[in-house]
Amino acid sequence: MTHSTKEELIDLLEDMFSLAKSLLDESERATVILAAARLDVDLERLLKRLLAPHPGGTDPLFEGDRMLGTFSAKIAFAHRLGAIDSSFEHALQMLRKIRNDFAHQLDQESLSSQRQKLRLLELTRWAENSEIYQSGIKAFESQAKSKEHLQFIVCTVCMTVLLRAGVKKYRQIQMSKPLSIAGT
């Protein structure tokens, strides 16, 4: 491992530790909404890494009323590009559905409700075999408000790590020869 790679790994681990610690201090509702917002930003960063940059600076493609303006559209597009696999796409969709319920329900939503427990079970099945998940559960177990709160946070950390790794790993998609009227 090179010196810069070690530094990048240390930075990533510090960032993930900080993310987990900040989410542990929040209510379930705030945790879910903030975690989903963080993943939305990280997923957008990954997609921007893969796509040719917009010549004008800010990219209107990602504005709210545009093609990639929603978390759902970003998830689907990343999957269709092959940047994330089907299981990661499904896990992100489960997280998105949990976020939607927490953001739009007037009643107090809980990660321990039957509907959210089933979605959280799918998230934990996706993440539970990773070292990041196992380490996160052990590291933050005593600080969590509930088992479900802890599982959700650690799943979020796993997702963030993967998306960040993708930004480092992937490069802009290059077509062998873009279509052009001049190139026919």
C-alpha positions in Angstrom: 0.0 0.0 0.0 1.5 3.3 -1.0 1.7 6.3 1.3 -1.1 8.2 -0.4 -3.3 5.1 -0.4 -2.7 4.7 3.4 -3.6 8.4 3.9 -6.7 8.0 1.8 -7.8 5.0 3.8 -7.2 6.8 7.0 -9.2 9.8 5.8 -12.0 7.5 4.7 -12.1 5.7 8.0 -12.0 9.0 10.0 -14.9 10.3 7.8 -16.9 7.1 8.3 -16.3 7.1 12.1 -17.4 10.8 12.2 -20.5 10.0 10.1 -21.5 7.1 12.4 -20.9 9.2 15.6 -23.0 12.1 14.3 -25.8 9.7 13.3 -25.7 8.0 16.7 -26.5 11.3 18.3 -29.6 11.9 16.2 -33.2 10.7 16.5 -34.2 7.8 14.2 -36.1 10.2 11.9 -33.1 12.6 11.7 -30.7 9.6 11.2 -32.7 8.2 8.3 -33.2 11.5 6.5 -29.6 12.7 7.0 -28.1 9.3 6.0 -30.2 9.2 2.9 -29.2 12.7 2.0 -25.5 11.8 2.5 -25.9 8.7 0.2 -27.7 10.8 -2.4 -24.8 13.2 -2.5 -22.2 10.4 -2.7 -24.1 8.7 -5.4 -24.3 11.9 -7.4 -20.6 12.3 -7.0 -20.0 8.8 -8.4 -22.3 9.5 -11.4 -20.5 12.8 -12.1 -17.2 10.9 -12.0 -18.5 8.6 -14.7 -20.1 11.1 -16.9 -18.5 13.8 -19.1 -18.6 17.1 -17.3 -21.1 19.7 -18.1 -19.4 22.5 -20.0 -21.1 25.2 -18.0 -19.9 24.2 -14.5 -23.0 23.3 -12.5 -24.8 20.4 -14.0 -28.5 20.9 -14.6 -28.9 17.1 -15.2 -29.0 16.7 -11.4 -31.4 19.5 -10.6 -34.7 18.4 -8.9 -36.9 18.5 -12.0 -34.3 16.9 -14.3 -33.6 13.3 -15.3 -31.2 12.6 -12.4 -32.7 15.0 -9.9 -34.1 12.3 -7.6 -32.4 9.7 -5.4 -34.4 7.0 -7.1 -33.3 8.0 -10.6 -29.7 8.2 -9.5 -29.9 4.7 -8.0 -31.5 3.3 -11.2 -29.0 5.0 -13.5 -26.0 3.9 -11.5 -27.3 0.3 -11.7 -28.0 0.6 -15.5 -24.5 1.9 -16.0 -23.1 -1.1 -14.2 -21.5 1.1 -11.5 -23.4 -0.8 -8.7 -24.6 -4.4 -8.7 -28.2 -5.6 -8.3 -27.8 -6.3 -4.6 -26.4 -2.8 -3.9 -29.1 -1.2 -6.0 -31.8 -3.1 -4.0 -30.2 -2.1 -0.7 -30.2 1.6 -1.8 -33.8 1.3 -2.8 -34.7 -0.2 0.6 -33.0 2.7 2.3 -34.8 5.2 0.0 -38.2 3.6 0.9 -37.4 3.9 4.6 -36.3 7.5 4.0 -39.6 8.3 2.2 -41.7 6.9 5.0 -39.8 8.8 7.6 -39.9 12.0 5.6 -43.6 11.9 4.6 -45.4 10.2 7.5 -47.1 12.5 9.9 -47.2 9.7 12.5 -44.1 8.9 14.4 -42.3 6.3 12.2 -39.8 3.9 13.8 -37.2 1.5 12.5 -38.7 -1.1 14.8 -42.1 -0.9 13.1 -43.0 -4.1 11.2 -42.7 -2.5 7.7 -39.3 -0.8 8.5 -38.0 -4.0 10.3 -38.5 -5.9 7.1 -36.7 -3.3 5.0 -33.9 -3.1 7.6 -33.6 -6.9 7.5 -33.0 -6.7 3.7 -30.3 -4.0 4.3 -28.6 -6.0 7.0 -28.6 -9.1 4.9 -26.9 -7.1 2.2 -24.2 -5.7 4.5 -23.7 -8.3 7.3 -21.0 -10.4 5.7 -18.7 -7.4 5.2 -15.9 -6.6 7.7 -17.0 -3.0 7.8 -20.5 -4.0 9.0 -19.1 -6.4 11.6 -16.6 -3.9 12.9 -19.2 -1.1 13.0 -21.6 -3.2 15.0 -18.9 -4.0 17.6 -17.6 -0.4 17.7 -20.9 1.4 18.2 -23.1 -1.2 19.9 -23.0 0.4 23.3 -23.8 3.9 21.9 -26.9 3.1 19.8 -30.4 4.0 20.8 -31.6 0.6 19.6 -30.5 -2.5 17.7 -32.3 -1.2 14.6 -30.8 2.3 14.9 -27.3 0.7 15.0 -28.0 -1.6 12.1 -29.3 1.3 10.0 -26.3 3.5 10.7 -23.7 0.7 10.0 -25.5 -0.2 6.8 -25.3 3.4 5.8 -21.6 3.5 6.5 -21.1 0.4 4.4 -22.9 2.1 1.5 -21.0 5.3 1.8 -17.7 3.4 1.8 -18.6 1.6 -1.4 -19.7 4.8 -3.1 -16.5 6.5 -2.1 -14.4 3.6 -3.3 -16.3 3.8 -6.6 -15.3 7.5 -7.0 -11.7 6.5 -6.5 -11.8 3.4 -8.7 -13.8 4.6 -11.7 -12.9 7.1 -14.4 -15.1 9.0 -16.9 -16.8 6.7 -19.4 -15.0 7.0 -22.7 -16.8 6.0 -25.9 -14.4 4.6 -28.5 -15.7 7.1 -31.0 -18.6 9.4 -30.1 -21.3 9.7 -32.8 -20.7 12.8 -34.9 -22.1 14.1 -38.2 -18.5 15.0 -39.1 -17.3 11.5 -38.3 -19.6 9.6 -40.7 
